[in-house]
Amino acid sequence: MEAAKRNPFEALCEARYCWRLGCTTCGNWPLRYDLYRLILGHHPDDPDWKGEFRFVEAKTGKGTYREIVVQPERGKFPSNYPEYPRPRELSVNDQLKLQTVVKDIRISRLNMAEPRWLGYLGVALKWCKEVEEHNKVLTHVLVPQFAEILAATQPHAQQSFQHILDGHLTWQNLEGVESALLWGKIISQSAPR
């Protein structure tokens, strides 16, 4: 009998990806590709899930940059995966599948010390924006979790999230969450023990 797998998005959050939405180097291609693999039902804990990409730091006369290199044994998208769509082209059905994967996460299980997972969540929110505006699935699941985590160091956190609940969660809201998480971390570290 196979052991229960953890949430695939939580597993994906352990990897390192570029999550900057405006990145002109990679355009979040590795992250978006692996998010699409989640939509197709693949899981980062599966033995056949291999890191398709590696990052190489290169130094030039102008400084250091990171270059994405597709693994040599692959050379291109694996033949059993369809080419992933661009963000504007993600179908409503695929947006709903991505919501289903993300809605089952427990934020408290993610690494609060290094919240790059917020960036990954931002890319996912941007990718399923159309359906989230209508059904608010991620808003109703994730916003209370954010408020619960932040309540320990910021008692007013519940009220600060009310405006998001009145609308819907977007990638832009996550900057405020990140600031609150970092501010809470500073407060908890400076508190007398």
Secondary structure, DSSP 4 states (H G I P E B T S, - for coil): -PPPPPPHHHHHTTS-----TT-SSSTTHHHHHHHHHHHTT--TTSTT----EEEEEEEETTEEEEEEEE-TTT-SS-TTSPPPPPGGG--HHHHHHHHHHHHT--GGGS-SSSTTHHHHHHHHHHHTHHHHHHH-HHHHHHHHHHHHHHHTT-TTHHHHTHHHHHS---TTHHHHHHHHHHHHHHHHHHS--
